Amino acid sequence: MRFHPRRVGRVVLCVLAALALSGIIQAPASAQFSSAPSVPFSERYRAQLHGGVSRAANAAITCVEQVVPAAPACPAAQRGAAGRNGDYRMFYTDIDDDPNTYNSTSAELRIPDGARVTYARLYWGGNLRVGEQKPHADNGRVLIAEPGGRYKVLRADSVVGHRVTDHDDAFTASADVTELVRWSRSGEWTVADINVAMGHSEAGAWGGWTLVAAWEHPDAPLRDVVIQDGFRSTDGGEIRLDVTGLNTAPGAAGRIGFVGYDGDRGSSGDALSVSADRRAPVLLSDDANPAGNVMNSTISDLGVPVTSRTPAHHNTLGYDSDVMDLAPALTAGAERLSVSFRGNGYHLGAVFLQADVRG
C-alpha cells in the first residue's frame, strides 16, 4: 500500500489532537523537575506572517480580609484600589465545581474567525511561601481545560525558574499547548491547581497564568511575531532583552506584552522602555499602566482592563499580564529593539510582541 505524505500528515495531526484532548500528552519526566534560580531569556517562537498574537490570563489568588489597618478594604482593592498583596490575608480563587481542585480561574482567548494557530504556550507561576509553605515538587504541573472541555494534566516542558529569597519563594513554568489551542480555538479557558501559597506575609501571596497564542490569517497585516521567555528578577535594577532581525517600517503599528510577578499597585520605579536601533529609549505607559508603575497588578489590553475573565478583579494583587502599544518606539522603524524592565524586586516570566513589517 502506498501512503500519500499529506494524508499521513493529517492522520498524525489528528492523533496528536486526540491525545492532547484526552490529557495524555505530557512533558518527559526529566523536564518536570529541572529548575534554576534564574533562567536567561531566549527566543521561544518567531515568525513573519499575516497574523498576530492573542492572550488570555488571570490571577490564581486574591484577598479575603485586610491585615494592615491603613489598607483599602478587600472589596475595594479587588475593584482597583491601591492595595498590595502584603496588606491582606490571601486565599485561593476557585471558580469550578470540582472538589479535587483548590484553585481555578478562567479567561477568554479570542482567535479571529478563519485564523490558524501557529504556536501557543501556557505560562504560570506563584509564591510558595506566605502564611504556609508549599513544596516545590508541583511547580511544573497544572490542570488546563479548553472551552467546553475537561481538565487535562499539563507539565512544564522546559526549565522551571525557582528562586528562594528571604522574603519569597518564587517560581515560573511553561508548556507548549499548540495542538490543544489549535483544535479548541476561541472561548473560555480554565487553569487550575497552580502551586501558590495562601495566608499573609509582608511580601504577600501572588500567582497566576497567561496563555499566549500566535495565529495567522490571510486578511491580517504582515507582521513579525516574537515570543521570549525566561525567569529574571529586577531586584531594584534592570532586565534588558534584545529582539533582533525585525523589518519594521517608520510609523508602524505594534504591541508588546509581558508576564510579571509580584508587582504592586501604587509603587514607583517599575518602568518599561524600548529603544529602537540604539536610538533614545521611549518610556511606555497607558491608562492602566502608569510610566512609573507599569508592573502594577493589572491584566489589561492597550490601557483597558480585561473583563472577559472570571473573576475579573481590576487589582490582581501581585500578578501582571499586560499588552501595551509599541508604536511610540517605532516612529522611525526598527530592525532591533532593546527592551528594558526596571523596578523594585518583581519577577519577569515572558515577553511577546508583534510589529507590522515594512511594505
KASUL-V400380 format. One line per field, one symbol per residue. ss: DSSP state (2 for helix, 1 for strand, 0 for the rest). A space follows every 10 residues. Layout:
ss=???
This chain:
ss=0000222222 2222222222 2200000022 2200110011 1111111111 1111111110 1111110000 0002222200 0000222111 1101000000 0001111110 0000011111 1111111010 0010022200 1111100000 0111100001 1111000011 1111110222 2222001111 1100000010 0000001111 1111110000 0111111111 1110000111 1110000100 0001111111 1000000001 1111110000 0110000000 0010000011 1001100011 0000000011 1111102220 0001001111 1100001111 111111100
